Amino acid sequence: MACSELLIELSGRYAEPHRHYHDLRHIADMLMNGRAFPLNEVQVMAVWFHDAVYDATRSDNEERSAVLAEERLGALGWPGDAVARVARIVRDTAGHVPSDAESAVVLDLDLASLAAEPAVFRANRAAIRLEYAHVGDADFSAGTARFAAGMLDRDRLFHTDWGAPLEERARANLRGLLVD
């Protein structure tokens, strides 16, 4: 498998019809915001793989995405340590807790949408709701509130200097989810 074939495969995954938020726009936003760092090759691949497997009816998407990264990058001949770093970052997205500074960058990029302007934040929430169409309204609201409360209980949402200014707006948006 060539790198171009891998990117075509990943693009196809992010274009799956059940994706409304976890799609190519999300990856593009992360990569565009990542210009502030800049991202290294491991981080770029972690961005691409972090939601590569996405099924809203399952709870093991990050693990399955990490395994896919290990398989595909290994097949491309990536060094084992680089493959392991990509997979570790992908696994870190499950709990949004970075295992190191390299991971912190990707997690901040992933969570940056929490700090979106209110109209964009609402549109993102609506897109996520479409991904969870199989869940009833009451259960979706309860799950959203649990997520928001859990995030608000953290000392910090963002772990980089780039993400620090996003903290206040993200917390305001999350508090809004508790009253919806």
C-alpha positions in Angstrom: 0.0 0.0 0.0 1.3 3.4 -1.0 0.8 6.5 1.2 -1.5 7.9 -1.5 -3.7 4.8 -1.3 -3.8 5.1 2.5 -5.0 8.7 2.3 -7.6 7.7 -0.2 -8.8 4.9 2.1 -8.9 7.2 5.1 -10.7 9.9 3.1 -13.3 7.3 2.2 -13.8 6.3 5.8 -14.4 10.0 6.8 -16.8 10.3 3.9 -19.0 7.4 5.1 -22.7 8.4 5.0 -23.3 8.0 8.7 -20.7 10.7 9.6 -22.0 14.2 10.0 -19.5 15.6 12.5 -16.6 13.0 12.5 -15.9 13.6 8.9 -13.4 15.2 6.6 -14.2 18.7 7.7 -13.2 17.7 11.3 -9.9 16.3 10.0 -9.4 19.5 7.9 -10.1 21.7 10.8 -7.6 19.8 13.0 -4.9 20.0 10.3 -5.5 23.7 9.6 -5.3 24.5 13.3 -2.3 22.3 13.5 -0.3 24.8 11.4 0.1 26.7 14.7 2.6 24.1 16.0 3.6 22.7 13.3 2.7 19.1 13.5 5.2 16.3 13.0 4.6 13.3 10.8 3.4 11.1 13.8 0.9 13.8 14.9 -0.4 14.2 11.3 -1.0 10.5 11.0 -2.7 10.5 14.5 -5.0 13.2 13.3 -5.9 11.1 10.3 -6.4 7.9 12.2 -8.0 9.2 15.4 -11.6 8.7 14.2 -10.8 6.4 11.2 -13.1 3.8 12.6 -16.3 5.4 13.7 -19.5 3.6 14.6 -21.7 5.5 17.1 -23.2 2.2 18.3 -19.8 1.0 19.6 -17.5 2.1 22.4 -14.3 0.8 21.0 -13.8 3.1 18.1 -10.5 4.6 19.3 -9.0 1.1 19.9 -10.1 -0.1 16.5 -8.7 3.1 14.9 -5.4 2.5 16.7 -5.2 -1.1 15.5 -6.0 0.1 12.0 -3.1 2.6 12.3 -0.8 -0.1 13.4 -1.8 -2.3 10.5 -1.7 0.3 7.8 1.4 2.2 8.9 3.3 -1.1 9.5 2.4 -2.2 6.0 3.8 1.1 4.7 7.1 0.3 6.4 7.0 2.9 9.1 9.4 2.4 12.0 7.8 0.5 14.9 8.4 3.3 17.4 6.6 5.8 15.1 3.7 3.4 14.6 3.5 2.9 18.3 3.4 6.7 18.9 0.6 7.2 16.4 -1.4 4.4 18.0 -0.8 5.7 21.5 -2.1 9.2 20.6 -5.1 7.6 18.9 -5.8 5.6 22.1 -5.4 8.8 24.2 -8.4 10.3 22.3 -10.7 7.8 24.0 -10.4 9.6 27.3 -9.0 12.9 26.0 -6.1 12.6 28.4 -2.7 13.1 26.9 0.1 10.7 27.7 2.8 13.2 26.7 3.3 16.6 25.0 3.1 15.1 21.5 -0.4 13.7 22.3 -1.5 16.9 24.0 -1.2 18.7 20.7 -3.5 16.3 18.9 -6.0 16.2 21.8 -6.2 20.0 21.9 -6.8 20.1 18.2 -9.5 17.4 18.6 -11.3 19.3 21.4 -10.9 22.8 19.8 -14.4 22.5 18.4 -15.7 22.7 22.0 -14.6 26.4 21.9 -16.3 27.2 18.6 -18.5 30.2 18.3 -22.0 29.4 19.7 -23.7 29.0 16.3 -20.9 26.7 15.1 -21.0 24.8 18.4 -24.8 24.3 18.0 -24.3 23.1 14.4 -21.6 20.6 15.6 -24.0 19.4 18.3 -26.7 18.9 15.7 -24.3 17.0 13.4 -23.4 14.7 16.3 -27.1 14.2 17.1 -27.5 12.9 13.5 -24.7 10.4 14.2 -26.6 9.2 17.2 -30.0 9.0 15.5 -30.4 5.5 16.9 -30.5 7.0 20.4 -33.7 8.5 21.8 -33.9 12.2 22.6 -33.9 11.7 26.4 -31.0 9.3 26.4 -29.0 11.5 24.0 -29.6 14.6 26.3 -28.6 12.5 29.3 -25.4 11.3 27.5 -24.6 14.8 26.4 -25.0 16.1 29.9 -22.7 13.4 31.3 -20.1 14.2 28.8 -20.3 17.9 29.5 -20.2 17.4 33.3 -17.3 15.1 33.0 -15.3 17.6 30.9 -16.2 20.5 33.2 -15.0 18.5 36.2 -11.5 18.5 34.7 -8.9 21.0 35.9 -8.2 21.8 32.3 -9.5 20.8 28.9 -6.5 22.0 26.9 -2.9 21.1 27.5 -0.9 23.3 25.2 -0.2 27.1 25.1 -2.2 27.1 21.9 -5.2 25.6 23.6 -5.2 27.6 26.8 -7.1 30.6 25.3 -9.8 28.2 24.2 -10.6 27.0 27.8 -13.1 29.8 28.8 -15.3 29.5 25.7 -15.2 25.7 25.7 -16.3 25.7 29.3 -19.1 28.1 28.5 -20.3 25.9 25.6 -20.2 22.8 27.8 -22.2 24.6 30.6 -24.8 25.4 27.9 -25.2 21.6 27.3 -26.2 21.2 30.9 -29.2 23.4 30.5 -30.4 22.3 27.0 
